[in-house]
Amino acid sequence: MASSGKKKTTMAKLARESRLRERRLEKQARKEARKNAPEPDPESFDLDAIAGAYPATAAGEPALGPRVPPPAGVDGA
């Protein structure tokens, strides 16, 4: 039964609510996918493959930059 009264919800509000419903559905789908995904095998975790993704350093150069001491008066903990 259609009402002859004035529409009280704007199209902008309807659009916002629609986008919100879509985002919630997408979030729920991502959550379910994470639940159903197999856990990674710690035995197959290869640090050498990850390290290969970074450029090699020159001979004698440390992999990381030098450690800079904290400014005077700052606790290093």
Helices and strands as residue ranges (DSSP letters): H 11-36, G 42-44, H 47-51
